[in-house]
Amino acid sequence: MGFLIPLIVVRINLHPYFIWKTNTVLSIFILSLPLVLWIANVMLANNTCDLEEDLLNNRHTLVSYIGQKRAVQLFGLNHLIAYGAIIISVLLKIAPWTYALTLLTIPFVLKQHRIFQKQQVKTKTFICSVRILIVTSLAQVIGFGIGLLF
């Protein structure tokens, strides 16, 4: 979802100029990676909060295999990789320098991550993953949009 939708949008909007080259697809992947990871984190948070219920109902998710502690660690690692992809996309000039403004969301993401890290309760902390997705996605759009103006 986080990669294929942007890929399709680029393909449709740049047709007939879009050429299926490794560099092109890789550039779109790097730009999409933060969104991919933050969407994945919403699903990961959902499964982390539902672990006991999933086990009772014999549903096997990633969290049931790696455990709740490692799932929370993966949740944090995904943030680091997402921000790394943002930095790489700016350094490789795939995105305008203003895209790096997304890094200003780090304090907010850290705060939400700490809340989720303390307890994984659907009614109390699942919303942290959704907040992170909304704030970071909006920041990406704004940062990229500002770059298009310059």
N, C-alpha and C positions, 0 to 999 in steps of 0.2 A: 504494500500500500504506500509506504513512504518513499519507495524507489520507482515502482512501476507507474504510478500516477504521474509524477513529474516527467518521467521518460516519455510517456504517451503524450503529455501536454507539449513537451518540446518537439516531439516528432510531428504532431499535428500542426503546430504553429509555425514550424520552420520548413514544412514541406513546400517545395521540392528541394530546398537547400540542405536539408538534413541528410547527412551521409553516415551510414552505420560504420563508424570507425571505432577501434578500441579506445583511442584517446577521447573521443566524444562521449562514449558511453561511460568511461571511467570518470570523466569530469562531472557528468550528471550524477553518477553514483556518489562521488565525494561531496557534491553539493547536497545531495539527498540524505547522506548518512546520518546527520544529526536528527532529522525527522524520523528516519527509520528507527533509530535507537530510542527516541523519546516515545514513539508509538509502541515499540516493543516493551518499554518500561511500564506503560499503562497496562498492558496485558500481563506483564510479570508481576506488577503490584496486585492486580486482581487475583492472580493465582496464588500469590504469597498470602494474601488475606484469607483466601478460601481453602488453604491447605488441609485443615482438619476435615472440612466438609467434603472436599474432593477425595480424601483417603477413605472416609466413611462410605462414599458412593462408588468406590473403586475406579475413580477417574485419575489417570496418570498424566501429570503435567510436568514441565521442566522442574518446577519447585519440588514435586514429590520425589524426583530423582536426585537433585542436588541439595535439598534441604533448605529450610527457611533462612538460616544464617548466610549460606552462600548466595541465595537468591537476593538478599539485601545487599551483599557485596557486589553482585553483578549489576544490580540497580545503580549503584554508585559508579562502577566501572563504565557503564554505558554513558554516563554523563561526561566522564573524562574523555572517552573516545569521541563523543559528539563535539565537544569543544576543540579537541585536537583536529578533527575534520574541518571545523570552521577556520582554524588557524592555517591549516594546510591549504585550504581553498583560496585564502587570501594571499598566502605566500606564493602559490603557483599561478596567481592572477586568473584563477577560474572565476573568482568573485571580486567585486570592488572592495577597496579597503574599508569602506563603511559597513560592510557585512560583519566586520570584526566588532562592531557595536553590540552584537549579540552577546559578546563576552561580559557585558555589563549586567547580564542576568545571573551571573555566577553567585553573588550573595543570596539572591532569592532562591536559586536552586539548592544551594547548600542548606539554607534554612528549612526548606521543604523536605530535603533528604534526611536531615537530622530528626525531624518530626516522624517521618516514616520509619527511620532506623530504630527509634525507641519502641514502637509498637506497630504491629501490622494487623490493624482491625479495620474491616471493610467500612464500617459506619463512621470511623474517626479519621483514618489516615490514607485510605485509598485515594481520596480527593487530592492528595499531595501530587500524585503522578499526573493527574489531569491538569492541575494548576501549572505544573512544570511544562507540560506539553503546550498549553495555551500561551503562556508567557514567552517561552523560548521561540515558538513558531511565529508569534507576532513580532518579536524582536528581529527574527531573521527576515521577515517580509519588509519591515521598516528599514533595516540596515541595507538590504539589497535595493530597495526602492529609492532610498536617498542616493545610493551609488549610481543609479540610472540617471539621476538628475544632473550629475557632474560629469 
